[in-house]
Amino acid sequence: MKVKLGAWALACAMGMAAVPAVWAQSARAADYIVAVVNSEPITNAELLAEVARVERSLRQQKQAVPAPAELRKQVLERLINERAQLQLARETGIRIDAALVEQAEQAVARQSGVDVAELHKRLASEGLDVSAFRERLRNQQLLERLYEREVGSRNRVSEQDIDQYLQEMQAKNNDPLTMDINLAQILVALPEKASAEQAAALFAQAQKLRERIRQGESFEALVQQVSAADRSNGGQLGLRRGDRYPGLFVQATKDLPIGGVSEVVRSGAGFHILKVVERRAPEKLTRSVVQTHARHILLRTGPELTQAQAIERLAAVKKRIASGATSFAAAAREMSQDGSAAQGGDLGWANPGMFVPEFEEVMNKLDDLEISAPLVSRFGVHLLQVIERRKVDLNPRELRELARMELRESRYEKAFESWAQEVRGRAFVEYREAPQ
């Protein structure tokens, strides 16, 4: 199950304390009701605490902090909106059980680089009550569920929307790697063990040829006279997708018109002068992704195995694999507590976004055949190895799902703002002044 934490909960947790002691003392000494939302009060103490947290978070992110009066006003409005939304969530029967709160708490601890016990110690040392912290996580989960239900129902994408979106993408498609390109070349060959002086002389020769073309000489005639590559058909390499050409060829010609000639391009074979003979947009829209083939060993933590013990055990396994005492697959079959254990921990080919973020983030940083340090996810502790990667085109069904996701993401903010304004409009809000 994927646990989502909004910026509000994460910022609170990562900052550890909701408010420094001096702020807390000030809040208690000057506490009064600043607003009432459907008969539920927001106190000055709550507002001061949230203002302090937001200010600290902005400074940590090196963002501009509004003037005190403006910051207080913005934070109060956000608290009012959240209070009205939380009330709606509870009224409509949304409930968050203790297990989900625990998962959220573990996620915050992971992002803080500590375990839950250490997180609690840090919270206590900063004067933040653990039960209050957990209640904030519960509230954030309530809001996430509410957003999924209320905003998600408004943010629908029809099949016609997808068709139109794909047509627009096709019309705008100018990715040189997906276009069909035919290039012709003149090659000035470079001997395998050429000296720097020889290379410089051959480059100068290629530059002179490029200048002759610029002055009007026929590219095709020069192909027949001097090219060290195949001279048939005017040196043309044939119509093929851009990703089937050397990357340096595509880079050198991507901005050229039909008939345009590149500057001199150096490769291992020598010096090339390239001409764009033909360029066609693909008949069907294509999008490619990099798939990852990985395997892992998973140890689930609990009363019988702490997180620290699992990390220590997997670190020892990593050393055994590195020494050749065992293989990754054998260790996975022996000890992994995942359904992939029988396959040596093999997870198969995975598209981006298939795994939980904390797992995928580590996976994406590994080189092929590299083994990670023990990593903690919401499922337990893993040892992860990337076997290989490949770039593949999405099939039509996958392409439509990608379009659906991109459309939903692009429309979400507008749908959310409209819904939030409606919730606020239905709420009774009374502002109160500080007592004299």
N, C-alpha and C positions, 0 to 999 in steps of 0.2 A: 504494500500500500504506500502510495506516495504522500508524504506529509509536506504541505506547503506552508511556508512561513512568510508573512508579509514583511515589508520594510519596518513597520512599527514594532513588531515583536522582536525582530532580529536586532534592530538598533537598540532597543531596551536591553536585550540580553547581552549583546556584544559590549555595550557600555558598562554592563554589570550593575552599577548603581543607578537607580532612577533619579537620585538627587543627592548631592553632597550634604554632609551633616549640617553645615551652616544654612543651607537652603531649607532643610527639613525643620530646623528650629524656627526659622522665620515663618514657615508655612503654619506650624502649629500655633505660633503666637498670634498670627493674624488670620485665623481661619474663619471663613464665612461663606455663604452660598453666593456664587457668581452667576449661576444660571440654573433654570429648572427645565427639564426636557420631559414632557408628559408626566409631570409630578415627581420625576427623579432628579435629585439635585446634583450639580457639579460644584465642588467646593474650591475655595481659593487654594487650599493645600494641594489638591489634585492638579490645578492649573499651574501653580508654581513648579511642581515636580516635573510636569511635562514640558514646560518652557525650558527648564534647566537641562533636561535630557536632549531636547531638540537643539538647543544652542550648543551643547557640547558635541553633539553628533555633527553639526554643520562645521564647527571648528576643526574637528578631527578630519573631515573630508576637504578642508581648506576651501569651504564655500562661504560666500558673504552672509553675514548674520544681519537680519533686519533690525531696525531700531527697536528698543525694548517695547514701546507701546504697540508697534505694528506686529512684532513677534507674538506678543500676548494675544492680540486680536486674532491672528491667524490660527494659533494653537487652540484658542477657545472655540472657534468655529469648527475646527476639525474634531474636537472632543464632543461638541454638540451633535455633529453628523454621525460620529461613531456610536454615541449613546442611543440615538434614534434607531440606527441600524441594528445594534445589539438587541434592543427591545423588540424589533420586528422579528429577528431571528428566534428569540425565545417564544414569542407569541405564536409563531407558525410551527413550533414543535421541533426545531433543530436542537439536537443534543450532542455534546462531545463527551465521550467516555474517558475514563482515567488512562486507558492504554494509549489513546491518541495524544493526550497531554504529555505522557511519558516519552513518546516518540519525538514530539516537538522539542521537549527538554533535551533529549539526547542529541538532536540535530544542532541545537544552540551550543551545547557543550563541544561537539565536534568542530564547529566553526570557530570556537574559542581556543581550540587546541588542548582541551582538558577533558577529563571524564566528569560525570554528573556530580560525584562527591566533591571534586575540586571546585566545580562550578558553584555548588552550594556554599562552600567555604568562602569563595570570593564574594558572593552576594552578601553573606553575613558580615564579612569584614567591612563592606561598604554601607552597611546599615539597611540593606534591602531584605525584607521578609520573603522567605522562599515561597510560602503559600500565596503571597500577593503576586510574586513573579509567575507562579504556575497559573494563577487566575488570569493574568494578562495573556499568557499563552493560550489558555482555553478561549478567551474572548476573541483572540485573533483567529483561532480555528473556526469559531462560530461565524465570524465575518467571512472567512474564505468559503465556507459552505453556503452561506447566504448569497455571496456573489456568484458562485457557480450556478445556483438555482435561478436567481432572479435576473442577473445580467446575461447568463448563458441563454436563457429562454428568449431574450430579446435579440441576441446576437446570432441569429440563424443565417446560414448560407445555403442558398438554393442551388440546384444543379445548373440552372440558367446563369446564376452568378458565376459559378465556376467556369462554365463555357465561355462567358464573356471575358473573364479574367485571363484564361488561357489564350484566347484570341489576341488580347492586348499584349500579353507576354510574347506571343509569336511575332506580332508586328514590331515590337521593340527589340527583338532578339538581335543583338550585334556582337555576341560573344564569338570571337574569332576561333575559339577551340571547338565550337559546335557547328560552325559554318563549313560548307564544302569549298575548298580552295584549290586552285591549280596554280602552281608556281613554276617558273622557268629559271634556270640558273646558269651562270658562267662561273666555273671553278678554276682558280689558280691554285694548283696542288702544292702542299707543303710537305717536303720529305719528313719521314718519321723522326730523324735525329738532326733536324736542321738547326744550325746555330742561330743565335740572335741576329747576326748580321744577315744571314740568308733570309730569315723571316721578315726582317725589315725591308729587304730588297723586293721580296715577293709581294709584300703589302703595298709598297710603292707602285709596283706593276699593276696590281688590282685597282689602285686609286686612279691610275692613268686610264685604265679601261673604263672605269666609272665616269670619268670626265669626258671621254670620247662619246659615250652614250648621251651624256648631258648636252653635248654639242650637236647631237643629231644623228650620230652613226646608228646603224641598225643593230639592235640587241641580238637578233637572230643571226645576223652575219658574223658578229663577233663570237657567238657560240661556236659556229662552224670553224672559225679561224683559230681560236685560242683555248676553248674550254677543255679542261682535263676530265670533265664528267661526260656522261652520255650525251652525244650531240644530236641524236635522232629527235625529230619533231621539235626542233628549236630549243632543245634543252629542257622541255617541259617534264615535270615530275608527276603529273597526272592529278585529276580531280579527286580529292580525298578530304575527310574531315580534318579540321585544324589540329585536333589532338593527336593525329597520326603523323604530323610533321615534327621535326625537332623544334623544341620550344623557342630557340633563338631565331629560327626562321619566321615563326608566327609573330614574335615580338617585333622583328625588324620590318614586317610588312603590314601589321594590323591597321595602321592609319593611312595606308597608301590607297589611291584609287585604282580602278582597273587600268592596266597599262603602266602604272607607276613602278619605278625602279628604286630599290633600296640602296642605302649606303653599303660599304663593304662590311661583310659579316665574317668573323673568324670562327672556325670550328676546328676540331681535331684533324679534319681532312685538308684544311687550307683556308683560302679566302674566297668567299662567295659574293656574287652580285645577283640579286633576286629580282624578278619581275612578276607582278601580279597579272596573270593571264585571265583568270576567271574567279568569281566569288559568288556563291549562292547561299541564301538562307536555307536552312533545313526545311524539308516539306512538313515534317512534324516537329513540334516543340520537344526538345530534350533537356533534361536536367540531370546532372550527375551528382553522386555523393561518394564520399570515401567510407567504405565499410571496413570494419575492424574484426579480425578473427582473434579471439582471446580465450584464455582459460584461467580458472581461479581455484583457490582452495578457500572454503568458508568455514569458520568456526563461529558458532552461535554462542553469545554470552548470556549469562544468567547466574542463578545462585551457585551452580556447580562450576562455573568457569567465568572469572571476572574478565573485564576488558584487558587489564594489564597482563593477566596470565595468557590470554589468547595472543596478544601481541608478542609476548616473549616466546611462546611456542612456535609461532609462524616465523619469527626472526631466526630461530634455530633451524627450522626447516629450510629456509632460504640459504643458510650457510651450508647445509648438507647437499643441497642441489648444486650450489656453486663448486663444491669440492668434488662432485661426481659420485658421492656416496649413494645418491638416489636421483631419480628423474622427477620432474614436475608432475608428470602424469601419474607415476607410481605413488607419489606422496598424496596426490589428490584422491586417488582411488582408496588409499589407506585411511585418510583422516577427514576429508571434506564432508561437511554436513549439508550438502546441497544436492539437488537432483542430478547435477552434472557429474557427480563423483564417479559413477560407473564408466563414464566416457573420459576419464582422466581430467575432469574439470573443464572439458571443452564446451564453450558457450556458443560455438558456431559463428557465422557471419552476422554482424549487427550493424544496423543503420544508426546514424547519429540520433541521440535522444532515446534510445531503447533502454538504457540503464539509468539508475538513479544518478543525480548530478555528482554526488561525492565520489562515486565509483568511476563515472565517465571522465571526470576532470583528471583523475590520476591516469587513467588509461590513455587519454589523448596526449599525455606528455611522455609516454614511454616509447622508446625505439623498438623496432622489431626484435623479438627474442629477449628483450630486457624484462627483468622481474622487479616488481615494485617492492618498496618497504611495506610492512603490514599496514593496511589502511582500514579505517573504521567507517562503516556505513550503518544505516538504520537496521540492517539485517544481521550485523555482527562484524567480525574482523576478517579481512580477505588478504590473501597473497595473490597477486595478479601478474600474468604474463601475456604480452601481446605476441602472437605468433606471426601474423602478417597483415598487410592492408591491401586494399584494391579499390580502384575507382570504377564505379558501375553507373550506367544510366538507369534512371527510374523507369519502371514499366508504366503503362497508362493509368492503372489503378493507383499506384503510388504517387504519380504526378498529380492526380486529382486530389488525393488526400493532402499533399503538400500545399496545393492551391487553396483548399478549404481552410487549412490551418493558418496560412498567411492572410487570407481574407478576414478570418475571425480576429486575428491579432491586430490587424490594421483598423478594425471597426470597434474594438473592445472599449477603448478610452471614451469614445463618443457615447456608446451605449451605457457605460458606467456613469458618466456625468449626468445623462438624462435621468437615469434611474435614481441616483443619489439626490438629485434636485426634487424628484417627486416624493421621496421618503421624507426629506426635510420639509417640504411643503405641507405634508400631512401632520407633522409633529407640532405640538403646542410648545413654544419656547418662550420663556420669560427670563429676561436679563435683570440682574440685581446689582445695585451699587454697593460699594463698601460702606459698612456702618460708620457713622460719624462719631 
